[in-house]
Amino acid sequence: MAQRFNQAMSDALHSAGIKAHSWDDTPDMRKAGFRPGAVYIVRPDGHVGLADRQLSVRRLTDYLAGYRVRPMRNADEVQT
């Protein structure tokens, strides 16, 4: 079964301009360290910036505020 976000987490991710992806809870995903009911924020450099097993909107917003993460308005803002 694919992991789904609750509405509050979906809204918080959308407000932050973060694309959400879900995955199937399989033995291979668990072996890789992914847990059902968790949220993982992957930074642009590929490192995990936040791993939260509780799917906490507060932890997400605190993390984003602490690093001053702001949503991008459009793809032209990406620095390459």
Secondary structure, DSSP 4 states (H G I P E B T S, - for coil): -B----HHHHHHHHHTTPPP---B--HHHHHTT--TT-EEEEPTTS-EEEEETT--HHHHHHHHHHTT----SSGGG---
